[in-house]
């Protein structure tokens, strides 16, 4: 391989590290790939670390020893996070977003790659040192944000299926789902009453989807009464999983009494005299 300049090596290293968050990359492997000595790679890594920390763009951790290396850890400054949440609040205050009492139009935000990437990085940074094994969400609107968080944690995305449940002769019967060509195998399910819609629903996950005693982060788009989050937590406990944290994009101030607690929200939505009040959440 033709020897590259220091600037070219740094560019390659930045790309490789950002593509594998929290993954330990061998300095020896990097040196062999770029055709330079490990000492040169160490100098490059030091320069990247200084640049990242000076600009609040992330952290580089170095592990010494035979099996050592370097890894990129997502990190953003408090000011960056505050500015991002403030910009979201301004967007949610737009009058045209009101679609019905207590509801705002969110689909464009939930499918905006640049915003999701920025918010996903902020959320991932909050839990980067928690040893997360998987990011869990419920279909379907929470999937894009959960995927963004999983991307920066470099962990598996797990999606719980949700169905309406109809009663037949006093017995709860899940609605039929079109058969998939991909077999899920045995499922674990939980039935619950939706706190917002007040109807019976069912939530399920394949038994083999999570490793034993996994540490998981729950991410969802909207929380009103908290029934869905409570049911998902109960389902995860059946896997003997530890729910390290739960984050929702929007929580409503009402009802005051939630069916769950301990979650973080990006923004908090209230309605007073027909007017929406949007404020930063507790994240």
C-alpha positions in Angstrom: 0.0 0.0 0.0 1.2 3.5 -0.9 2.2 5.4 2.3 -0.4 8.0 3.2 0.0 11.4 4.7 -0.8 12.0 8.3 -3.9 14.0 7.3 -5.1 11.1 5.1 -4.5 8.6 7.9 -6.5 10.7 10.4 -9.4 11.0 7.9 -9.5 7.2 7.5 -9.2 6.6 11.3 -12.1 9.0 12.0 -14.3 7.2 9.5 -13.4 3.7 10.9 -14.0 4.7 14.5 -17.2 6.6 13.9 -18.6 3.6 12.0 -18.0 1.3 15.0 -19.1 3.1 18.2 -18.0 1.5 21.4 -16.2 -1.2 19.5 -12.6 -1.8 20.5 -10.4 -1.5 17.4 -6.9 -3.0 17.5 -4.0 -0.4 17.0 -2.0 -3.2 15.4 -4.8 -3.9 12.9 -5.0 -0.2 12.1 -1.3 0.0 11.6 -1.2 -3.0 9.3 -4.1 -1.6 7.3 -2.5 1.8 6.8 1.0 0.5 6.4 2.6 2.4 9.3 4.1 1.7 12.7 1.8 1.5 15.8 3.5 4.5 17.2 2.3 6.6 14.2 -1.2 5.3 14.8 -1.0 6.3 18.4 0.0 9.8 17.5 -2.9 10.0 15.0 -5.3 8.8 17.7 -4.0 11.4 20.1 -4.6 14.1 17.6 -8.2 12.9 16.9 -8.9 12.7 20.7 -7.8 16.3 21.2 -9.9 17.5 18.3 -13.0 15.6 19.4 -12.7 16.8 23.0 -12.0 20.4 22.1 -15.2 20.5 20.0 -17.4 18.3 22.1 -17.8 15.7 19.3 -17.1 12.5 21.2 -14.4 10.7 23.2 -11.7 8.2 22.4 -10.8 5.6 24.9 -7.6 3.7 24.7 -7.1 0.2 26.2 -3.6 -0.9 26.8 -2.2 -4.4 26.7 -1.9 -7.2 24.2 -5.7 -7.1 23.4 -5.9 -3.4 23.7 -6.9 -0.8 21.2 -9.0 2.3 20.8 -12.8 2.9 20.7 -15.1 5.8 20.0 -17.6 6.7 22.7 -20.5 8.9 21.7 -20.5 12.2 23.7 -22.2 15.6 23.2 -22.0 18.7 25.4 -24.9 19.7 27.6 -25.2 22.9 25.5 -25.5 20.9 22.3 -28.3 18.8 23.8 -30.1 21.8 25.2 -30.0 23.6 21.8 -31.3 20.5 20.0 -34.2 20.1 22.4 -35.0 23.8 22.2 -35.1 23.6 18.4 -37.5 20.7 18.7 -39.7 22.6 21.1 -39.9 25.6 18.6 -40.9 23.2 15.8 -43.6 21.6 17.9 -45.1 24.9 18.8 -46.0 25.6 15.2 -49.8 26.1 15.0 -50.2 23.9 11.9 -49.0 20.8 13.9 -52.2 20.6 16.0 -54.3 17.8 14.5 -56.8 17.2 17.4 -57.1 18.0 21.1 -54.0 16.6 22.8 -52.2 15.5 19.6 -49.5 17.0 17.4 -48.3 16.0 14.0 -44.9 14.3 14.4 -44.4 12.1 11.4 -42.1 14.5 9.5 -39.8 14.8 12.6 -39.9 11.1 13.2 -38.7 10.5 9.7 -36.1 13.3 9.4 -32.6 11.6 9.2 -30.5 14.6 10.3 -32.6 15.3 13.4 -32.9 11.6 14.3 -29.1 11.1 14.0 -28.5 14.1 16.2 -31.0 13.1 18.9 -30.0 9.4 18.7 -26.4 10.4 19.4 -27.5 12.5 22.4 -29.5 9.7 23.9 -26.8 7.1 23.2 -24.2 9.3 24.9 -26.4 9.3 28.0 -26.3 5.5 28.2 -22.9 4.8 26.6 -21.3 3.5 29.8 -24.3 1.3 30.9 -23.3 -1.9 29.0 -26.4 -1.9 26.9 -27.0 -5.1 24.9 -30.1 -4.0 22.9 -32.4 -1.1 22.2 -36.0 -2.1 22.4 -39.1 -0.4 21.0 -42.7 -1.1 20.0 -43.9 -1.0 16.5 -44.2 1.3 14.7 -43.6 5.0 15.1 -40.9 4.6 17.6 -38.7 2.5 15.3 -36.8 5.4 13.5 -35.7 7.0 16.7 -34.8 3.7 18.3 -32.8 2.7 15.3 -30.8 6.0 15.5 -30.0 5.3 19.2 -29.1 1.7 18.4 -26.8 2.9 15.7 -24.7 5.1 18.1 -24.7 2.4 20.7 -23.7 -0.1 18.0 -26.2 -2.6 19.4 -29.1 -4.7 18.2 -32.5 -3.1 17.7 -35.4 -5.2 19.1 -39.0 -4.4 18.0 -41.9 -5.7 19.9 -45.0 -6.5 17.9 -48.3 -5.0 18.9 -51.8 -6.2 18.1 -55.3 -5.3 19.1 -57.0 -8.0 21.2 -60.7 -8.9 20.7 -62.8 -10.7 23.2 -64.7 -13.8 22.2 -67.0 -15.3 24.8 -65.1 -13.5 27.5 -61.7 -14.8 26.3 -59.1 -12.4 24.9 -58.1 -13.4 21.3 -55.3 -11.5 19.5 -56.1 -10.2 16.1 -54.8 -12.4 13.3 -51.6 -11.3 11.6 -50.7 -12.2 8.1 -48.2 -15.1 8.1 -44.6 -14.1 7.5 -42.1 -16.1 5.4 -39.6 -15.4 8.2 -40.4 -17.6 11.2 -40.1 -16.0 14.7 -40.2 -19.3 16.6 -41.8 -19.4 20.0 -43.1 -16.1 21.3 -43.6 -14.5 24.7 -46.6 -12.2 24.9 -48.4 -9.9 27.3 -51.8 -8.4 27.1 -52.6 -5.0 28.5 -55.0 -2.0 28.4 -53.7 0.9 26.4 -53.6 3.9 28.8 -54.4 6.4 26.0 -56.9 4.5 23.8 -58.4 2.4 26.5 -58.5 -0.8 24.4 -57.0 -4.2 24.9 -53.8 -4.8 23.1 -51.1 -7.6 22.9 -47.4 -7.3 22.7 -44.9 -10.0 21.8 -41.3 -10.8 21.3 -39.6 -14.0 20.0 -38.0 -16.0 22.8 -34.6 -16.1 21.1 -34.5 -12.3 20.3 -32.5 -11.3 23.5 -29.6 -12.9 25.2 -30.1 -14.1 28.7 -30.1 -11.4 31.4 -29.7 -8.7 28.7 -29.3 -5.0 29.7 -31.7 -3.1 27.5 -32.7 0.5 26.8 -36.3 1.2 25.8 -37.0 4.0 23.3 -40.4 5.1 22.1 -42.0 8.1 20.4 -45.0 9.1 22.7 -46.2 8.5 26.2 -49.5 9.6 27.5 -50.7 7.3 30.4 -47.7 4.9 30.2 -49.6 1.6 29.7 -47.5 0.6 26.7 -44.2 1.3 28.5 -45.4 -0.6 31.6 -46.4 -3.6 29.5 -43.1 -3.6 27.6 -41.2 -3.5 30.8 -43.2 -6.5 32.1 -42.5 -8.4 28.9 -38.8 -7.7 29.2 -38.8 -9.0 32.7 -40.0 -12.3 31.4 -36.7 -12.5 29.5 -34.9 -11.7 32.8 -33.7 -8.6 31.2 -32.7 -5.5 33.1 -34.3 -2.3 31.8 -31.4 0.2 32.3 -33.5 3.1 31.1 -36.5 4.3 29.1 -36.6 7.4 26.8 -39.6 8.8 25.0 -39.6 11.6 22.5 -42.8 13.3 23.7 -44.7 12.8 27.0 -48.0 14.5 27.9 -48.5 16.3 31.2 -52.0 14.8 31.5 -53.1 12.5 32.9 -51.1 13.5 36.0 -51.0 9.9 37.3 -49.0 7.7 35.0 -49.0 3.9 34.9 -45.2 3.9 34.9 -42.3 6.0 36.2 -38.5 6.4 36.0 -38.5 7.3 32.3 -36.9 10.2 30.5 -38.6 12.4 28.0 -37.2 14.8 25.4 -40.1 17.2 25.4 -43.2 17.6 27.6 -46.5 18.5 26.1 -49.4 20.2 28.0 -52.6 21.8 26.9 -54.1 24.8 28.8 -57.3 26.5 27.6 -57.0 24.9 24.2 -53.3 26.0 23.7 -50.4 23.7 23.6 -47.5 24.3 26.0 -44.3 22.6 24.8 -41.3 22.5 27.2 -38.1 20.5 27.5 -38.5 17.1 29.2 -36.2 15.7 31.9 -33.6 14.1 29.7 
